[in-house]
């Protein structure tokens, strides 16, 4: 009965949408990269850098949207490094991605200590505040969950819609998907596979960084290094869960977030007093793994994912 009460509460679904928002940004970014044929394992470090870049911009006197923009540009910068090494140079995408994660995390730590050498606790900023959409926010359960969120949450859903439209309704999206399925056909049309893949990695990395910025500028109002907490790796799994389709990946992010919000509330019930809290912490990950196993059996991986392309070679 307690679980049913939780699932029927507006606050639960509002929390689920809020938890899902950074995952949506980063998952869409990873999906763009992989649709173009590049696995981006730099997502965890790029999210950390995005969280720091956005927060530091606002702390230094910039506006909130300027912080989002700086995070986007910082992510695209690391995406450029990743794309140069993995696309024209053809280096191992696994090694390059892990290297980017280590580089971005290290640069963030160094920058933080350089900018705030004597700070023991992270300073706070004025973060995005919830904005209620008139009339829609009054709808029972659905209203508080979807229409009483911060502007960045609305942006996350808009980004998911834009990614879906661009990938499946535009020539650019067709070229990106073809670069990940049959790059030779893209080259035969006179298009640059290298340019498309590099552009996709840069845009995708920018979205990952915005996902990190959500944590410091919308979910919280300060920065600490453990705040990303493996969300990047979850987003890679969500891309597989969604079968490389934006709509399904969006639903996967909401599902994981709902599991996470549920375990937090279960800890506050009488059940939480009798069960070790670690059981609740692993619950969303365990349920997500089971869902991933079920969904991935029918997923069609992009045929040219992680396959280097050199024009003229077969």
Secondary structure, 3 states (H helix, E strand, C coil): CHHHHHHCCHHHHHHHHHHHHHHHHHHHHHHHHHHCCCCCCCHHHHHHHHHHHHHHHHHCCCCHHHHHHHHHHHHHHHHHHHHHHHHHCCCCHHHHHHHHHHHHHHHHHHHHHHHCCCCCCCCCCCCCCEEECCCHHHCCCHHHHHCEEEHHHHHHHHHHHHHHHHHHHCHHHHHHHHHHHCHHHHHHCCCCHHHHHHHHHHHHHHHHHHHHHHHHHHHCCCCCCCCCCCHHHHHHHHHHHCCCCHHHHHHHHHHHHHHHHHHHHHCCCHHHHHCCHHHHHHHHHHHHHHHHHHHHCCCCCCCCCCCCCCCCCC
